[in-house]
Amino acid sequence: MRLILLFFLALMLSGAQLFAQSRITGKIFDSKTQEALIGATVVVKGSTVAASASLDGSFKITLPAPGSGVLVFSYIGYISKEIPVSESKNLGSVLLVANSSSLNEVVINAPAIDRKTPIAVSTVNAEFIEEKGSGVDFPQLLKETPGVMVTENGGGYGDSRISIRGFSANNVAVLINGIPVNDVENGRVYWSDWAGLTDITSSIQVQRGIGASKVAAPSLGGTIAITTRSLDAQPGGTLIGSAGSFNANKEGVSVSSGLSDKGWATSFLLSRTNGDGIAQGLYFNGYSYFANVSKLLTKSQTLSLNIMGAAQLHGQRYNKNLITTYKNATQGPQYNSDWGYYNGQVQSAEINYYNKPAIALNHIWTINSSSSLSTVAQASFGTGASRYVTNASASPYKTLLPNKSGEYPRTGDAYSPVDFDALVKNNMANGDGSSLNYFQNVANSHQQYNVLSTYKKNFSDNLDLMLGADLRYYEGQHYYQMQDLLGGQYVYDPRTTSNSSGVNAGSGDINNPYHKVVVGDRFNRNYQFDVGSIGLFSQVEYTKKALTVFASGAISNTGNKRIDYFNYLNADPNRESKYIYFLGLQAKGGANYNLDNNNNVFFNIGFLQRAPLVANVFVNNNNSINTDAVPEKLMSYELGYGFRSAELTGNVNLYRSTYHDKSVAPVTEVNTDGSVSSVNLSGLNELHQGVEFNLNYKPNRAISFRGMFSVGKWTYLSDTGPIQVISDNGFPNTLPSLHVKGLNVGDAAQTTGSFGADWYILPKVKINPVVNYYANYTANFYADNITGANYVPYKIPNYTLYDLNIVFRFKFAGLDASFIGNCRNLFNTAYISDALDSSGLNNTASTIGVYYGTGRTYTTTLRIKF
């Protein structure tokens, strides 16, 4: 009996102690985006009691003993926060501030907010970037995003391409801290120019469809909003070193001073990357740099100066080869026809080198409790070129493709390296001293200036107004320059006869015809594009309890001018065209309604009109104006549903976009006789529609699952034509209507899926397997070739890829450290990643040019934070 009484007494005392313990609950969010910080850690200071945030940011933790305590909230890339607690309570929303935005900055391009902004959006946080970013091009971080397609293209360093909802890269806006960085002339982003982004990015937000970007000239398919580190509130730094397949290496260091008592803060980063590349001849060497100096002028004003860029040189694989070629070559899927040996050294037939530093001055002014003004002025200066081997005469024309008539000499069989030394011997044996073959630079130098200013006014707790101005100016110079005569002494820069209008239709300098080109001379082409635009935009947002409604509009005017230094005499006033202007319009709106704490629905609608690409405004390789060039137009509708709970989150989005008067930059093709033809194409109409689904499930603290699935139907709505064809060695001619109606828009898989898991097999060891699936993938094709009926584009075979990521976090000499291992294409799957039909015929696997995707690769990374 006494034992029973003692037992019940112990239970009562234990229950009393448990009752006296304090249980604390709440939710952890990003202070700006209100996004749940999944996996954020909550620790009772001075103890081992810990908890982590669930999928909706919620947490529960119990103090280990009666009385008060301090909770420490932490997350990678965020400033830790301490909150004293003494009794059971709900803390509500605990907001963590990103370490790189500690001066209460007003973001120029405010990110979309979960369960409020009515758009389809996916966010990649600093932890994901740190764990997955080593050894890959920046776009590879987004391949688990619904509706997104990423390939490595030819496999060169920084040569990856990306599409969203079937819209190719020139219709996907990339914003770095709110400033557009797409190429002004063709709309693309050359990721090698921004190779250091993975080291300085704090978050990536992919806004599919009309997006929430506050710029006057938006994208059509989607927006990738990149937020970089501006300054770190806490002093310290990071050492990073990585090694991987194909002798890839990277070393880097970043250091931050933190915010001083006088309001100053500085940060800088420098890294070097080099390697042999995934195929022979794709060697690379790059330096990335970043620096920030910030000053807290007053409690309400901040001034910040950023400098960032990447100087790089890398070999490229320009030519797609036949599937049979890859099978016959000893290198298999990683075969490259575009490299060889020169003076005993590996030499790529195509090299890209570029440096594009960007300087941004950001001023943030919190005018009062209800209004603020954010202004950023940016300038970028790009210099570099694509250098490749070519031949002086059209007959016989030489090609780098194996087993072709006129193939460049090789060291062995048709699949062996190019023998550049043999070209030198041929040039030296040429009786008149001229070079038959040589290396030329296709140079591109530009300067670009942007000013983006946004004023925000809160009229009440429910009503916000945003007004802004978007100013841009671009000047791009393009010319051919002799780089290496390969043993010869010169090359003639010829001219052909003028056409009926008196304008020279050939190439070369009309002011210096048939001059002998030597190393360093400009030849063939020399022209400049000037593009300027001014835009105004506004947005009104109304919030009332569970409902958020927004409406926005913008107007812009874009002027395009071309200056030609070769095709017109110096005294000819026509060498400089007049400005050609196009009006851009934008109107979009939408609403989000939170049905309860877990469910929300949204819709949006938008109409966009933007100027055609500047390369489409002028034709005939001179200042002739394309009278058929018209603004591009997009009408978009979207409906979405979201669910949020502690264990499960998910989204479903339906979209439909009609794209009219698509502007395609002149497609340039090399003819069999060596001449170059350009096709000017406009008036294409497309339909992009589909459904996207993504899901996250976290049954317990140790494991979580994520998945996505998207199905699209992207087709041409109508036939088009006629079109103009311009040849270097001839005069314009016209092709009949193009028969593209009903054909799939190529260049991206219309069905994609992904499934991954984060599993803590030990408290400090996490593994992350990921599966990606691609199907219904139509090869890219030149629409200008589809002049006959019943054309059937080539379908790339479906494929599935498996990746594995391992993270081990530990202490090294008292410092936080992590070892990260990434294995991509774990099972070394052979798959076609890109295919192009340049003929317009019903090509098959035996006749179409392709790139195979990268085989199995690995990267190991060590990071030490001090």
C-alpha positions in Angstrom: 0.0 0.0 0.0 2.8 2.4 0.9 4.5 1.7 -2.5 1.2 2.5 -4.3 0.8 5.8 -2.3 4.4 6.8 -3.2 3.8 6.0 -6.8 0.7 8.2 -7.0 2.5 10.9 -5.1 5.3 10.8 -7.7 2.8 11.1 -10.5 1.1 14.1 -8.9 4.4 15.8 -8.4 5.5 15.1 -12.0 2.1 16.3 -13.3 2.4 19.4 -11.2 5.9 20.0 -12.6 4.6 19.5 -16.2 1.7 21.8 -15.5 4.1 24.4 -14.2 6.3 24.2 -17.4 5.6 26.8 -20.0 4.6 25.9 -23.6 5.4 28.5 -26.2 3.9 28.6 -29.7 4.1 30.9 -32.7 5.1 31.2 -36.3 8.4 32.3 -37.9 8.3 34.4 -41.0 10.6 36.5 -43.3 10.1 40.1 -42.2 9.6 41.3 -45.8 8.0 38.6 -47.8 6.0 37.1 -44.9 7.1 33.7 -46.2 7.2 30.9 -43.7 10.8 30.1 -42.8 10.5 26.3 -42.9 13.0 24.5 -40.7 14.0 27.7 -38.7 15.4 26.6 -35.4 14.1 27.6 -31.9 16.3 26.8 -29.0 15.9 27.5 -25.3 19.1 29.4 -24.5 21.5 27.5 -22.3 19.9 24.1 -22.9 19.6 21.4 -25.5 15.8 21.9 -25.9 15.0 22.8 -29.5 12.3 22.8 -32.1 11.9 23.7 -35.8 9.4 25.5 -37.8 6.8 23.5 -39.8 5.7 24.2 -43.3 3.4 27.1 -42.3 6.2 28.5 -40.0 4.5 27.3 -36.8 6.5 25.9 -33.8 5.9 24.5 -30.4 8.5 24.4 -27.6 8.3 23.8 -23.8 10.7 25.3 -21.3 12.6 22.6 -19.5 11.9 23.9 -16.0 9.4 26.3 -14.3 10.3 30.0 -14.5 11.5 32.3 -17.2 13.8 31.6 -20.2 15.1 33.0 -23.4 14.2 31.6 -26.9 16.8 32.0 -29.6 15.4 32.0 -33.2 17.9 31.3 -36.1 17.9 30.5 -39.8 20.6 30.4 -42.4 21.0 33.9 -43.9 19.0 35.6 -41.2 19.9 37.6 -38.1 19.3 35.5 -34.9 16.6 36.9 -32.6 16.2 36.4 -28.8 12.8 36.7 -27.0 12.5 36.3 -23.2 9.5 34.2 -22.1 8.2 33.3 -18.7 4.8 31.7 -19.2 2.8 29.7 -21.6 1.8 32.0 -24.5 1.4 32.3 -28.2 4.1 34.7 -29.5 2.2 35.2 -32.8 4.4 36.1 -35.7 8.2 36.1 -35.1 9.8 38.1 -37.9 13.4 37.3 -38.8 15.4 39.9 -40.8 17.7 38.7 -43.6 21.3 39.3 -42.7 21.7 41.2 -45.9 18.9 43.7 -45.4 19.5 45.0 -41.9 19.1 48.7 -42.5 15.3 48.6 -42.9 15.6 48.9 -46.6 12.6 49.4 -48.8 13.1 46.9 -51.7 12.9 48.6 -55.1 11.2 45.6 -56.6 9.1 44.4 -53.7 8.8 40.6 -53.7 5.4 38.8 -53.9 3.9 38.0 -50.4 2.5 34.6 -49.8 -1.3 34.5 -49.3 -1.6 38.1 -50.4 -0.1 38.8 -53.8 -2.3 37.1 -56.4 0.3 35.5 -58.6 2.0 32.1 -59.0 5.3 32.3 -57.3 8.1 30.1 -56.0 10.9 31.1 -53.8 14.4 29.7 -53.4 16.0 30.7 -50.1 19.6 31.2 -49.0 19.9 27.7 -47.5 18.9 26.1 -50.7 21.3 28.2 -52.7 24.2 27.5 -50.4 23.5 23.7 -50.5 22.8 23.4 -54.3 24.7 26.2 -55.9 28.2 24.8 -56.1 29.4 23.7 -59.5 26.3 24.7 -61.6 25.1 27.6 -63.6 22.7 29.9 -61.8 19.5 28.7 -63.6 20.1 25.1 -62.5 18.8 26.2 -59.0 15.3 26.6 -60.5 14.8 23.3 -62.2 12.4 22.1 -59.4 10.1 25.0 -60.1 6.8 24.3 -61.8 6.6 25.4 -65.4 10.4 26.0 -65.6 12.7 24.3 -68.1 16.5 24.6 -67.7 19.2 22.9 -69.9 23.0 23.4 -70.1 22.7 24.0 -73.8 26.1 23.3 -75.3 27.6 22.7 -71.9 29.9 25.7 -71.8 30.5 27.6 -68.6 27.5 29.9 -68.1 25.8 28.8 -71.3 22.7 27.4 -69.7 19.3 28.6 -70.9 15.9 28.8 -69.1 12.3 29.1 -70.2 9.1 29.6 -68.2 5.7 28.2 -69.4 7.1 27.7 -72.8 8.4 31.3 -73.2 12.0 31.2 -74.2 14.7 33.1 -72.4 14.2 36.4 -74.3 10.7 36.6 -72.8 11.8 35.8 -69.2 12.8 39.0 -67.3 15.7 38.7 -65.0 15.9 41.4 -62.3 18.8 41.8 -60.0 17.7 44.0 -57.1 14.9 45.3 -59.2 17.0 46.2 -62.2 16.5 44.4 -65.6 19.7 42.7 -66.8 18.4 41.1 -70.0 20.3 41.9 -73.2 18.6 44.9 -74.7 19.0 43.7 -78.3 17.8 40.1 -78.1 16.3 39.8 -74.6 18.5 37.0 -73.5 20.6 36.7 -70.3 24.1 35.5 -70.7 24.6 33.7 -67.4 28.4 33.7 -67.8 28.3 37.5 -67.4 26.8 36.9 -63.9 28.7 33.8 -62.9 29.2 34.9 -59.3 25.5 35.3 -58.5 25.3 32.1 -56.5 27.8 33.5 -54.0 26.0 36.7 -53.3 22.3 35.9 -53.7 20.1 35.9 -50.6 16.9 34.8 -52.4 15.4 34.0 -55.8 11.7 34.5 -56.5 10.3 33.1 -59.7 7.0 34.9 -60.6 5.3 32.9 -63.3 3.0 34.7 -65.7 2.4 38.5 -65.4 4.3 38.7 -62.2 4.5 41.5 -59.6 7.5 43.3 -60.8 7.3 47.1 -60.7 8.9 48.0 -64.0 7.4 49.8 -67.0 8.6 47.2 -69.6 7.8 43.8 -68.1 8.4 40.2 -69.4 5.8 38.0 -71.1 6.4 34.6 -69.7 7.7 35.3 -66.2 10.1 37.1 -63.9 13.2 35.9 -62.0 13.7 38.4 -59.2 17.1 38.0 -57.6 18.0 39.7 -54.4 21.7 40.0 -53.6 23.4 40.7 -50.4 23.6 44.5 -49.9 25.4 44.4 -46.6 25.6 42.1 -43.6 24.5 43.4 -40.3 26.9 41.1 -38.4 30.7 41.2 -38.9 32.3 38.0 -40.2 32.9 36.2 -43.4 33.1 32.9 -45.2 35.9 30.8 -46.8 34.8 28.5 -49.5 36.6 25.8 -51.5 35.2 23.2 -53.9 36.4 20.5 -56.2 34.5 18.5 -58.7 34.4 16.5 -61.9 36.5 17.5 -64.9 39.1 19.2 -62.6 36.6 21.9 -61.6 37.8 24.0 -58.7 36.6 27.1 -56.9 38.1 29.2 -54.1 36.5 32.2 -52.6 36.3 34.5 -49.6 33.7 37.0 -48.4 34.2 39.4 -45.5 31.7 41.9 -43.9 32.5 44.6 -41.4 29.0 44.7 -39.9 27.2 47.9 -39.1 29.5 50.4 -37.2 28.4 52.8 -34.5 28.7 55.6 -37.1 26.4 53.8 -39.5 29.0 52.5 -42.0 29.0 48.9 -43.3 31.2 47.2 -45.9 31.2 43.8 -47.6 33.2 42.2 -50.3 33.6 38.9 -52.1 36.1 37.5 -54.5 36.2 34.0 -56.0 38.0 32.1 -58.8 36.6 29.2 -60.8 38.4 27.1 -63.4 38.2 23.6 -64.9 38.3 21.5 -68.1 34.6 21.5 -68.8 32.2 18.6 -69.3 33.6 18.0 -72.8 36.9 18.5 -74.5 37.5 22.1 -75.4 35.1 23.5 -72.9 37.7 24.8 -70.5 36.9 27.8 -68.4 38.4 30.3 -66.1 36.4 33.0 -64.2 36.7 35.6 -61.5 33.7 36.9 -59.6 33.7 40.0 -57.5 31.3 41.9 -55.3 31.7 44.9 -53.1 29.3 47.0 -51.0 29.7 50.2 -49.0 26.6 51.4 -47.2 26.0 54.4 -44.9 23.1 55.0 -42.6 22.8 58.7 -43.3 20.0 59.3 -40.8 17.5 57.1 -39.1 15.3 57.5 -42.2 17.8 57.5 -45.1 20.3 54.9 -46.3 22.8 55.2 -49.2 24.4 52.0 -50.6 26.9 51.4 -53.4 27.2 48.0 -55.0 29.8 46.8 -57.5 29.5 43.3 -59.0 30.6 41.4 -62.0 32.4 38.3 -63.4 35.4 38.3 -65.8 35.5 35.0 -67.6 36.8 33.0 -70.6 35.3 29.7 -71.7 35.3 27.4 -74.6 32.0 26.7 -76.3 30.3 23.9 -78.2 28.5 25.7 -80.9 27.6 22.9 -83.3 24.9 20.3 -82.5 25.8 16.9 -84.0 23.9 13.9 -85.2 23.0 11.2 -82.8 25.0 8.8 -84.9 28.0 11.0 -84.6 27.9 10.8 -80.8 27.5 7.0 -81.0 30.5 6.7 -83.3 32.8 9.0 -81.4 34.8 7.5 -78.6 33.7 10.3 -76.2 30.0 9.3 -76.7 27.4 11.8 -75.5 30.0 14.3 -74.4 31.6 14.5 -77.9 32.6 17.9 -79.1 33.4 18.6 -82.7 34.6 22.1 -82.1 38.1 21.8 -80.6 41.6 20.8 -81.5 45.3 21.4 -80.9 47.3 24.5 -81.7 51.0 24.6 -81.0 50.6 21.5 -78.8 47.9 23.1 -76.6 44.2 22.4 -76.4 42.4 25.0 -78.4 38.6 25.5 -78.7 37.3 26.5 -82.1 34.8 28.9 -80.3 35.7 30.9 -77.2 33.6 33.5 -75.3 35.3 36.0 -73.1 33.5 38.9 -71.4 33.5 41.2 -68.4 30.4 43.2 -67.4 30.9 45.1 -64.2 27.7 46.7 -62.9 27.7 49.6 -60.5 24.5 50.5 -58.5 23.8 53.4 -56.2 20.8 52.8 -54.0 19.1 55.5 -51.9 16.3 54.6 -49.5 14.3 57.3 -47.8 11.6 56.6 -45.3 9.9 60.0 -45.5 7.5 59.4 -42.7 5.4 56.6 -41.1 3.2 56.4 -44.2 5.5 57.1 -47.2 8.9 56.1 -48.6 11.0 56.8 -51.7 13.4 54.2 -53.2 15.8 55.1 -56.1 18.5 53.1 -57.7 20.8 54.3 -60.5 22.8 51.6 -62.2 25.5 51.6 -64.9 27.1 48.6 -66.6 29.9 48.4 -69.0 30.4 45.2 -71.1 33.5 44.4 -73.1 34.3 41.1 -74.8 33.7 38.9 -77.8 33.0 35.5 -79.2 36.0 34.3 -81.0 35.9 31.5 -83.6 37.8 30.0 -86.5 36.5 30.7 -90.0 37.7 30.9 -93.6 38.3 33.8 -95.9 36.5 32.4 -99.0 33.1 30.9 -99.5 34.6 28.2 -101.9 35.5 25.8 -100.6 33.5 26.4 -97.4 34.8 24.6 -94.3 32.8 23.1 -91.5 33.5 21.8 -88.0 30.9 19.0 -88.4 32.6 15.6 -89.0 32.1 13.6 -92.1 31.0 16.7 -94.1 32.4 17.9 -97.4 35.0 20.6 -96.7 35.6 19.6 -93.2 38.5 21.2 -91.3 41.6 19.1 -91.2 41.9 16.8 -88.2 44.7 15.0 -86.4 43.2 11.6 -87.1 39.8 10.3 -88.2 36.7 12.4 -88.6 36.0 12.4 -84.9 39.5 13.4 -83.8 40.5 17.0 -82.8 40.9 19.8 -85.3 44.5 20.2 -86.6 45.0 24.0 -86.3 48.7 23.6 -87.0 47.7 22.3 -90.5 45.8 25.5 -91.1 48.9 27.4 -90.2 50.9 25.4 -92.8 48.3 26.0 -95.5 48.3 29.7 -94.8 52.1 29.9 -94.9 52.2 28.0 -98.2 49.7 30.4 -99.8 51.6 32.3 -102.5 50.1 35.8 -102.0 50.6 35.8 -98.2 46.9 35.9 -97.4 45.2 33.7 -94.8 42.8 31.1 -96.0 41.6 30.5 -92.4 41.9 32.6 -89.3 40.4 33.4 -85.8 38.1 36.3 -85.7 36.4 38.1 -82.8 32.7 39.0 -83.0 33.0 41.8 -80.6 30.3 43.3 -78.5 31.0 46.4 -76.3 28.2 48.2 -74.6 27.3 50.7 -71.9 23.9 50.8 -70.2 22.3 53.1 -67.7 19.2 52.6 -65.7 17.3 54.7 -63.1 14.4 53.2 -61.3 12.5 55.2 -58.7 9.5 54.1 -56.6 7.3 56.2 -54.3 5.0 54.4 -51.9 2.2 55.9 -49.9 0.1 54.2 -47.2 -3.2 56.1 -47.1 -4.5 53.8 -44.4 -4.1 50.3 -43.0 -6.1 49.1 -46.0 -5.0 51.3 -49.0 -1.5 51.6 -50.6 -0.4 53.6 -53.6 2.8 53.0 -55.5 4.1 55.4 -58.3 7.4 55.0 -60.2 9.6 56.0 -63.1 11.7 53.6 -65.2 14.5 55.2 -67.4 16.9 53.2 -69.5 19.6 54.0 -72.1 21.8 51.5 -74.0 24.5 51.8 -76.5 25.9 48.6 -78.1 28.8 48.4 -80.6 29.2 45.4 -82.8 32.1 44.6 -85.1 34.3 41.8 -86.4 38.0 42.1 -85.4 41.0 40.0 -86.6 42.4 38.0 -83.7 44.9 35.5 -85.2 45.8 35.1 -88.9 47.2 31.6 -88.2 50.5 32.1 -90.0 49.2 34.3 -92.8 49.9 38.0 -93.2 46.5 39.5 -94.0 42.9 38.9 -95.2 41.1 41.0 -97.8 38.0 42.9 -96.6 35.9 42.8 -99.8 32.9 44.8 -100.9 30.1 43.7 -103.4 28.1 45.8 -105.8 25.4 48.1 -104.5 21.8 47.2 -104.9 19.1 49.2 -106.8 18.6 51.6 -103.9 22.3 52.6 -103.8 23.0 50.9 -100.5 25.8 48.5 -100.4 24.5 45.0 -99.9 27.7 43.3 -99.0 30.1 43.2 -96.1 33.2 45.2 -95.3 34.1 48.9 -95.1 32.8 50.9 -98.1 35.2 53.7 -97.0 38.2 51.4 -97.4 37.2 48.6 -99.9 39.5 45.6 -100.4 41.9 46.8 -97.7 44.3 44.2 -96.2 43.0 43.3 -92.7 45.7 42.5 -90.1 45.5 41.6 -86.5 43.5 44.1 -84.5 41.7 45.6 -87.6 37.9 45.8 -87.7 36.3 44.2 -90.8 33.2 42.7 -92.3 30.7 44.6 -90.1 30.8 47.6 -87.8 27.6 49.1 -86.5 26.0 50.4 -83.3 22.5 50.2 -81.7 21.2 53.0 -79.5 18.1 52.2 -77.5 16.4 54.5 -75.0 13.2 54.2 -73.1 11.2 56.1 -70.5 8.3 54.6 -68.6 5.9 55.4 -65.8 4.0 52.9 -63.7 1.5 52.9 -60.8 -0.2 50.4 -58.6 -3.0 50.5 -56.1 -3.5 47.8 -53.5 -6.5 47.4 -51.2 -6.5 45.0 -48.2 -9.5 44.3 -46.1 -9.2 41.4 -43.6 -8.9 38.3 -45.8 -9.2 40.1 -49.2 -6.4 41.8 -51.2 -7.1 43.5 -54.5 -4.6 45.2 -56.7 -4.6 47.1 -60.0 -1.6 48.4 -61.9 -0.8 50.2 -65.1 2.3 51.4 -67.0 3.2 53.2 -70.2 6.6 53.4 -71.9 8.1 54.7 -75.0 11.1 53.0 -76.6 13.3 54.5 -79.3 15.7 52.5 -81.5 18.5 53.9 -83.6 21.2 52.2 -85.8 24.6 53.7 -86.8 26.4 51.9 -89.6 30.2 52.7 -90.0 30.8 50.3 -92.9 27.8 50.3 -95.2 27.7 54.1 -95.8 30.3 56.6 -96.7 31.5 58.8 -93.9 29.8 61.8 -95.4 26.5 60.1 -96.0 23.9 61.4 -93.5 22.0 58.0 -93.8 24.8 56.2 -91.9 22.9 57.2 -88.8 19.2 56.3 -88.8 16.5 58.3 -87.1 15.0 57.0 -83.9 12.1 54.6 -84.4 9.6 54.7 -81.5 7.3 52.1 -80.1 4.7 52.5 -77.4 4.5 50.0 -74.6 1.4 49.5 -72.4 0.7 47.4 -69.4 -2.5 46.8 -67.4 -2.9 44.1 -64.9 -5.0 43.3 -61.8 -6.0 40.6 -59.5 -7.4 39.5 -56.1 -6.5 37.1 -53.4 -9.0 35.9 -50.8 -8.0 33.9 -47.7 -10.9 31.5 -47.1 -9.6 30.7 -43.7 -6.2 30.2 -42.0 -5.4 27.3 -44.4 -7.0 28.0 -47.7 -6.8 30.8 -50.2 -7.8 31.5 -53.8 -6.6 34.1 -56.3 -7.0 35.2 -59.9 -5.2 37.7 -62.1 -5.6 39.2 -65.6 -3.2 41.2 -67.6 -2.6 42.8 -70.9 0.9 43.8 -72.1 2.3 45.5 -75.1 6.0 46.0 -75.6 8.4 47.2 -78.3 9.9 44.6 -80.7 13.5 43.7 -80.4 15.8 46.3 -81.8 17.4 43.7 -84.1 14.0 43.2 -85.7 13.5 46.9 -86.3 16.2 47.2 -89.0 16.7 44.8 -91.9 19.1 44.1 -94.8 22.2 44.4 -92.5 22.0 48.1 -92.8 19.8 51.0 -91.6 16.7 50.0 -93.7 13.7 50.1 -91.5 11.4 47.1 -91.1 8.0 48.5 -91.8 6.4 45.3 -90.6 7.8 45.5 -87.1 5.0 46.0 -84.6 4.8 45.9 -80.8 4.3 42.4 -79.2 1.1 41.8 -77.3 0.2 39.4 -74.5 -3.2 38.7 -72.9 -3.0 36.5 -69.8 -5.5 34.9 -67.3 -4.6 32.9 -64.2 -6.5 31.2 -61.4 -4.9 29.7 -58.3 -5.6 27.9 -55.1 -3.3 27.5 -52.1 -3.4 25.4 -48.9 -1.2 26.0 -45.8 -0.9 23.9 -42.6 1.9 22.9 -40.3 2.4 19.6 -42.1 1.2 20.2 -45.7 1.3 23.1 -48.1 0.3 23.0 -51.8 -0.7 25.2 -54.8 -2.6 24.6 -58.0 -2.5 27.2 -60.8 -4.3 27.3 -64.1 -3.1 29.8 -66.8 -3.9 30.8 -70.4 -1.8 33.3 -72.3 -2.2 34.4 -75.9 0.9 35.9 -77.5 0.5 38.0 -80.7 3.0 39.5 -83.1 5.9 37.7 -81.6 9.2 39.4 -82.6 12.0 37.1 -83.6 15.5 38.6 -84.0 16.8 37.8 -87.5 17.8 34.1 -87.7 21.3 33.9 -89.1 22.3 30.8 -91.0 25.5 29.9 -92.9 24.7 28.7 -96.4 26.5 25.8 -98.1 28.6 28.3 -100.1 29.7 30.1 -97.0 27.5 33.1 -97.4 25.4 34.2 -94.4 21.6 34.7 -94.7 19.4 36.5 -92.2 15.7 36.0 -91.9 13.5 38.8 -90.5 10.4 37.4 -88.9 7.5 39.0 -87.1 3.8 38.3 -86.7 3.9 34.9 -85.1 1.0 34.1 -82.7 1.1 31.6 -79.9 -1.1 30.1 -77.2 0.4 29.1 -73.9 -1.9 27.3 -71.4 -1.5 24.7 -68.7 -1.8 23.6 -65.1 0.8 23.6 -62.4 0.9 21.8 -59.1 3.4 21.8 -56.2 3.2 20.2 -52.8 5.3 20.1 -49.6 4.8 17.6 -46.8 6.6 17.5 -43.4 5.3 14.7 -41.2 8.0 15.2 -38.6 11.1 17.2 -37.8 13.5 14.7 -39.4 12.1 14.5 -42.9 10.1 16.5 -45.4 9.0 15.9 -49.0 8.4 18.2 -51.9 7.1 17.7 -55.4 5.8 19.5 -58.4 4.0 18.6 -61.7 3.2 20.8 -64.6 1.5 20.1 -67.9 1.4 22.7 -70.7 0.0 23.0 -74.2 1.9 25.6 -76.2 1.1 25.9 -79.8 1.2 28.3 -82.8 -2.2 29.9 -83.4 -1.9 30.7 -87.0 0.2 30.7 -90.1 2.3 33.7 -91.0 4.2 35.3 -93.8 5.5 36.4 -96.2 9.0 37.0 -94.8 12.2 38.6 -96.0 15.5 36.7 -96.5 18.7 38.8 -96.7 22.0 37.4 -97.8 25.5 38.8 -97.5 26.3 37.9 -101.1 23.0 38.8 -102.7 19.8 40.8 -102.4 16.6 40.5 -100.4 14.0 37.9 -101.5 10.7 36.9 -100.1 9.4 33.5 -98.8 5.7 32.6 -98.9 3.5 32.0 -95.9 4.8 29.9 -93.0 2.7 26.8 -92.2 3.1 26.6 -88.4 -0.5 26.7 -87.2 -1.2 23.9 -84.6 2.5 23.0 -84.2 3.9 22.8 -80.7 6.2 25.7 -79.7 9.6 24.1 -79.4 12.5 24.4 -77.1 11.0 23.2 -73.8 9.4 20.2 -72.3 5.7 20.8 -71.9 5.3 18.2 -69.1 7.7 18.4 -66.2 7.8 16.8 -62.7 10.0 16.7 -59.7 10.1 14.9 -56.4 12.6 15.4 -53.6 13.1 14.8 -49.9 15.1 16.4 -47.1 16.0 13.7 -44.5 18.1 14.3 -41.4 19.6 10.9 -40.9 21.6 12.4 -38.0 21.0 15.8 -36.3 23.7 17.4 -38.4 23.6 15.3 -41.5 21.0 15.7 -44.2 20.5 13.9 -47.5 18.4 15.3 -50.3 17.6 13.0 -53.2 15.7 14.6 -56.2 14.1 13.1 -59.3 13.3 15.3 -62.3 11.1 14.2 -65.2 10.7 15.8 -68.7 8.2 14.8 -71.4 6.4 16.1 -74.5 9.5 17.9 -75.5 9.4 19.3 -79.1 12.7 20.2 -80.6 13.4 23.8 -81.5 12.9 24.7 -85.1 13.3 27.7 -87.3 9.7 28.8 -88.1 11.0 30.6 -91.2 11.7 27.2 -92.8 8.2 25.8 -92.4 7.0 26.8 -95.9 5.4 23.4 -96.7 2.3 21.8 -95.1 2.2 18.7 -92.9 5.5 19.4 -91.1 6.1 17.3 -88.0 8.7 18.6 -85.5 11.0 16.1 -83.9 10.0 14.9 -80.4 12.9 14.5 -77.9 12.6 11.2 -76.0 11.2 11.6 -72.4 13.9 11.3 -69.7 14.3 11.2 -66.0 17.3 12.4 -64.0 18.3 11.7 -60.4 20.4 14.0 -58.2 21.7 13.5 -54.7 22.8 16.2 -52.2 24.4 15.6 -48.8 25.0 18.3 -46.1 27.1 17.8 -43.0 27.3 20.8 -40.6 29.9 20.8 -37.8 32.2 22.9 -35.8 35.8 23.6 -37.0 38.1 25.3 -34.4 35.0 26.7 -32.8 33.6 28.1 -36.2 30.5 27.0 -38.0 31.4 24.8 -41.0 29.7 22.7 -43.5 30.7 20.0 -46.0 28.4 19.7 -49.0 28.4 17.0 -51.6 26.4 17.1 -54.8 26.1 14.3 -57.4 24.0 15.2 -60.5 22.7 12.7 -62.9 23.4 10.0 -60.4 22.9 7.1 -62.7 24.7 8.7 -65.7 21.6 8.7 -67.9 22.2 9.5 -71.5 19.6 11.9 -72.7 19.1 14.6 -75.4 18.8 18.0 -73.7 18.5 20.2 -76.8 17.7 19.7 -80.5 17.4 22.0 -83.4 15.8 21.5 -86.9 17.4 24.1 -89.1 16.0 22.7 -92.4 12.2 22.6 -92.0 12.0 19.0 -93.1 10.4 16.2 -91.3 13.6 15.3 -89.5 14.1 12.1 -87.6 16.6 11.0 -85.0 19.1 10.1 -87.7 19.1 13.6 -89.3 18.5 16.2 -86.6 21.3 18.1 -84.7 21.3 17.6 -80.9 23.2 18.2 -77.7 23.3 15.4 -75.1 22.9 16.5 -71.5 25.7 16.3 -69.0 26.5 12.8 -67.6 27.2 12.1 -64.0 29.2 14.8 -62.2 30.0 15.6 -58.6 31.0 18.6 -56.6 32.3 18.7 -53.0 32.3 22.0 -51.1 33.7 23.1 -47.8 32.4 26.3 -46.2 33.8 27.8 -43.0 32.1 30.9 -41.5 34.1 33.1 -39.2 
